[in-house]
Structure formats: C-alpha cells, structure tokens
C-alpha cells in the first residue's frame, strides 16, 4: 500500500491591496518556506497575524501548502 510522507510545508500570507482602476481586487502574497512540518494550525495562524501586523495592508487569507512524497 502506498504511503504519503510529508516533505515540506509552506506558509502563504495573502494581503489585500485594495482595488485597481476596474474595481478588481488586488492581492499580493508572501510565501515562507521551510515551515516546521509539525506546526499546528493555531501556531501558523498566530505567526501569520504577527507578520501581517508589520504590514500596512490587511491580511486577506492564510494558507498552508504541504508537499508529500508518495511511495511504498
């Protein structure tokens, strides 16, 4: 039976930069690599909020992206 082994995790913080001249939202992201693989959602949320507090733009979304290696 195949198994998935967690290789790495990334934290992506999306910032809201308002709207453009066509009233379409502008979002910019900052990705942080080499996140501890055993980090909890609460820890990542707290870190993202702390990072967001350093920016003038509000945090729009917080994402965790995991990469798995599939093998037997």
N, C-alpha and C positions, 0 to 999 in steps of 0.2 A: 504494500500500500504506500502511495506517495505521501510525503510529508512536506510541509512548508516551514522553512527556517527563516526567521526574521533576520535580515542582513543589515538594514539601516532604517532610520526614521528621520523625517524632516518636519520642521515646524514652519508653516506658511501663515504670515500675518498679512491680511488684506486691508489696505487703508482707503478711505473714501475721500477723493479729491474734488468732490462736487460734480458739476455737470459742464459739458462743453457747449459750444455755440448752438448745437442742435438739441439741447436738453437731454443728451445721453449721459449717463453716469460715467465718471472717470474713476477707475480703481487702479491702484498700484500695489504690488506685492513685494514683500521681503521674505526670503526663504532662509532659514537657518538649518544648516546641515549638521550631521554628527550629534543628533539629539540622543540622549540615553535611551536605549531600547526599552527599558523597564519603567520609563516615565509614565505617570498616571495622567489621565485627562485633566484632573484638578491642577497638577503641577504645571502642565503645559499651558493651561488657561491662565494661571497666575503669572507665568513668565511672559505670555503674550500681552497681557494687560499692563505689566510693568514696562515692557518695550513700547507699547502704544502710548504710555504716559509721557514718553520722551518726544513724541511727535506732536506737531500742531494739528494734524489731521486725525479724525476719529478712526478707531478700528471698526471695520465693517464685518470681517469674518476671520475666524481662526481655524486652520486645518492642520491635520496631522496626516502625513503621507508615509506609509510603510512600504518597504521593498522586501519581498520574500524570495528565497531560493527554493525551487521545487525539486525534490529528488526522492530517491528511495532510501 
